[in-house]
Amino acid sequence: MAAATTSPTPPGSLKRIVAASLIGTTIEWYDFFLYGSAAALVFNKLFFPDSDPVVGTLLSFLTYAVGFAARPLGALVFGHYGDRLGRKKLLVLSLLLMGGATFAIGLLPTHATVGTAAPVLLTLLRLVQGFALGGEWGGAVLLVSEHGDAERRGFWASWPQTGAPAGQLLATGVLSLLTAVLSDDAFTSWGWRIPFLLSGVLVIVGLWIRLSVDESPVFRQALARAEARKAEAGAVAEKLPLVSVLRHHWRDVLVAMGARMAENISYYVITAFILVYATTSAGVSKQTALNAVLIASAVHFAVIPLWGALSDRIGRRPVYLLGAAGVGLWMFPFFALVDRASFGSLVLAVTVGLVLHGAMYAPQAAFFSEMFATRMRYSGASIGAQFASVAAGAPAPLIATALLADYDSSTPIALYVIAAAVLTLIAVGLAKETRHRDLAEVDSPADAEDAAVTRPADAHTV
């Protein structure tokens, strides 16, 4: 298998590309997490007022889960066109869709105004959010991974991953500020709309930055090779990226899905469900719970690049396995600390949980990117990540809330996260280490098949 090398991206350009990906993912995750926090705090009252409190919370989280259901569709559509047209164009589109939907949520009438149409409209906009996020993640991490060098790919590719805690930090910070300065009645009446409407300003900033970066050189090189093959006499039509992924990389897709189980489930239990558990079972105020998540998200943001750099030194798998095992072992101490109902114990519980989560989330970008060939990488990484989110992140707050309602105990919830950690340990344990792989490889399995059709038998790969 021959490989081609691309000229290293100048450090200044690489930093600009990292910044563009980070700011874009921060805005998209801000929009996505803002909905989750609002679902836990006010949507049950505004959009499902006829239900009892627990059922209202479950219905609110159900609309939250709908966003996850749309993410695989976003992964398929954005992955297909991202592998055909390029990463940059699709990232601009995903940002527009996400920002527009979030801004529209801030303008929605509530159940008191339009009745059952309110939750229907809310659900439709949540679907648009999920569709956009399904295409965002793969493009953002690939744009950085394909610009960076192999030796520090784990570090550079981890920066778009910090968009998740940065978005959580921004969303939680805005909500925390509003709940601190507004009365409960004012926040429920109109204050909750402010952070959604702010998304319009953030999207303008994000678009300006994203439009200034260049397309991935690895993708441009792979596209040129594909065009050259198509121009040769007797060349066959290029297979759809999805078909190539399922034919040549189905094991990698399953590994990615398994790797996401503990990472996704633990994150939404620690950051979204905790707002329900801490304010109901533990008797902590909304302000205290939000502030704890705020502090922990700041620490989470800081440690992700450190975990990414460590994966460059010792490998993606060891760091990922450490995170999965750590999250599983932390769950019982996590709930024990939350039950103490003090601010310090709550901060400690959430912070340690997110630090351990970061050990999975940081190397994930480079790990998944390195599994797939260039002309199917957007599709492969997105499908593996987003299809898992339907089984993992989407139902996590719902399952945790239902377990709490049925058993009135945190024990089943802890066991639920531990089971997810075991699945991730198995998946990553069976995976191959990828940190030395060259993303500019010429021949993927699909390339080799096409080349065999278009080249004479005595031709040589260049």
Secondary structure as UniProt FT lines:
FT   HELIX           11..38
FT   HELIX           39..43
FT   HELIX           44..47
FT   TURN            49..50
FT   HELIX           53..85
FT   HELIX           87..105
FT   TURN            106..107
FT   HELIX           111..114
FT   TURN            115..116
FT   HELIX           117..145
FT   TURN            146..147
FT   HELIX           150..152
FT   HELIX           153..161
FT   HELIX           163..181
FT   HELIX           184..186
FT   HELIX           187..191
FT   HELIX           193..210
FT   TURN            211..212
FT   HELIX           217..231
FT   TURN            233..234
FT   HELIX           241..248
FT   HELIX           250..268
FT   HELIX           269..273
FT   HELIX           274..280
FT   HELIX           286..314
FT   HELIX           316..339
FT   HELIX           343..369
FT   TURN            370..371
FT   HELIX           374..376
FT   HELIX           377..391
FT   TURN            392..395
FT   HELIX           396..407
FT   HELIX           411..430
FT   TURN            435..436
FT   TURN            439..440
FT   HELIX           445..454
FT   TURN            457..458
//
